Amino acid sequence: MIAKIWKKILLLILIIACLFNVINKIVHKASMKEEVSASAEYVQKKLESENNNN
């Protein structure tokens, strides 16, 4: 009897933890503008380093 109650409680805690994790990732997601600018900077640096090597 007690084992079934603990199993339900732990399952509920697991579900809450998963929902908290998903919501936290959605809230703190980087914006598209930041992602694009970071990619553009990376490509620019890569092209400059290749031009300097030639």
PAZAPA-4460 file (N, C-alpha, C; in steps of 0.05 Angstrom, whole numbers, plus 32768, in hexadecimal, padded with zeros to 4 digits):
% residues 54
    n_x    n_y    n_z   ca_x   ca_y   ca_z    c_x    c_y    c_z   seq   type   mol
   8010   7FE8   8000   8000   8000   8000   8011   8019   8000     1      M     A
   8025   801A   8012   8036   8032   8014   8048   8034   7FFA     2      I     A
   8050   801D   7FEF   8060   801D   7FD7   8051   802A   7FC0     3      A     A
   8037   8024   7FBD   8027   802F   7FA8   8025   804E   7FAB     4      K     A
   8022   8057   7FC4   8020   8074   7FC8   803A   8082   7FC1     5      I     A
   8051   8076   7FCA   806B   8082   7FC4   8070   8082   7FA6     6      W     A
   8068   806D   7F99   806B   806B   7F7C   805C   8082   7F6E     7      K     A
   8044   8087   7F76   8034   809D   7F6B   8040   80B8   7F71     8      K     A
   804A   80BB   7F8A   8056   80D5   7F91   806F   80DA   7F81     9      I     A
   8080   80C6   7F7E   8099   80C9   7F6F   8094   80CE   7F51    10      L     A
   807F   80C1   7F47   8077   80C5   7F2B   806E   80E2   7F27    11      L     A
   805E   80EC   7F3A   8055   8107   7F38   806C   811B   7F3A    12      L     A
   8080   8116   7F4C   8098   8127   7F4E   80A7   8126   7F33    13      I     A
   80AA   810F   7F27   80B8   810D   7F0E   80AA   811C   7EF8    14      L     A
   8090   811B   7EF6   8081   812A   7EE2   8084   8148   7EE6    15      I     A
   8083   8151   7EFF   8086   816D   7F05   80A2   8177   7EFD    16      I     A
   80B6   8166   7F03   80D2   816E   7EFD   80D6   8170   7EDE    17      A     A
   80CA   815D   7ECF   80CC   815F   7EB2   80BE   8177   7EA7    18      C     A
   80A7   817E   7EB1   8098   8195   7EA8   80A8   81AF   7EAF    19      L     A
   80B4   81B0   7EC6   80C3   81C7   7ECE   80DB   81CA   7EBC    20      F     A
   80E8   81B4   7EB5   80FF   81B5   7EA3   80F8   81BF   7E87    21      N     A
   80E2   81B6   7E7C   80D9   81BE   7E62   80D2   81DC   7E62    22      V     A
   80C3   81E4   7E76   80BB   8200   7E78   80D3   8212   7E7B    23      I     A
   80E6   820A   7E8B   80FE   8219   7E90   810E   821D   7E76    24      N     A
   8110   8208   7E66   811E   820A   7E4C   810F   821C   7E39    25      K     A
   80F5   821C   7E39   80E6   822D   7E27   80E9   824B   7E2F    26      I     A
   80E9   8250   7E49   80EB   826C   7E53   8107   8277   7E4D    27      V     A
   811C   8267   7E51   8137   8271   7E4E   8143   826B   7E33    28      H     A
   8133   8267   7E1F   813D   8261   7E04   8149   827A   7DF8    29      K     A
   815F   8277   7DEA   816D   828D   7DDC   815B   8296   7DC5    30      A     A
   815C   82B0   7DC0   814B   82BB   7DAA   8158   82B4   7D8F    31      S     A
   8147   82B5   7D7B   8150   82AF   7D60   8165   82C2   7D56    32      M     A
   8162   82DC   7D5E   8176   82F0   7D56   8191   82EA   7D61    33      K     A
   8192   82E2   7D7A   81AC   82DB   7D87   81B9   82C2   7D79    34      E     A
   81A8   82AF   7D72   81B3   8297   7D65   81BE   829E   7D49    35      E     A
   81B0   82AE   7D3A   81B9   82B6   7D1F   81D3   82C6   7D21    36      V     A
   81D4   82D9   7D33   81EC   82EA   7D35   8204   82DA   7D3E    37      S     A
   8200   82C6   7D50   8216   82B5   7D59   8220   82A4   7D41    38      A     A
   820E   829A   7D31   8215   828A   7D1A   8224   829B   7D05    39      S     A
   821B   82B3   7D01   8228   82C5   7CEE   8244   82CC   7CF7    40      A     A
   8247   82D2   7D11   8262   82D8   7D1B   8275   82C0   7D18    41      E     A
   826B   82A8   7D1D   827B   8290   7D1A   8284   828C   7CFD    42      Y     A
   8272   828F   7CEA   8278   828C   7CCE   828C   82A1   7CC5    43      V     A
   8288   82BA   7CCE   829B   82D0   7CC7   82B7   82CA   7CD1    44      Q     A
   82B9   82C1   7CEA   82D4   82BB   7CF5   82E0   82A3   7CE6    45      K     A
   82D0   8290   7CDF   82DB   8278   7CD0   82E5   8281   7CB5    46      K     A
   82D7   8293   7CA7   82DF   829C   7C8D   82F9   82AD   7C8F    47      L     A
   82FA   82BD   7CA4   8312   82CE   7CA8   832B   82BD   7CAE    48      E     A
   8327   82A8   7CBE   833E   8296   7CC4   8347   8287   7CAB    49      S     A
   8334   827F   7C9A   833C   8271   7C82   834A   8283   7C6E    50      E     A
   8341   829D   7C6D   834F   82B0   7C5B   836B   82B6   7C65    51      N     A
   836E   82B7   7C7F   8389   82BD   7C8B   839C   82A6   7C86    52      N     A
   8392   828D   7C85   83A3   8276   7C81   83AC   8274   7C64    53      N     A
   839E   827E   7C51   83A5   827C   7C35   83B8   8291   7C2C    54      N     A
***
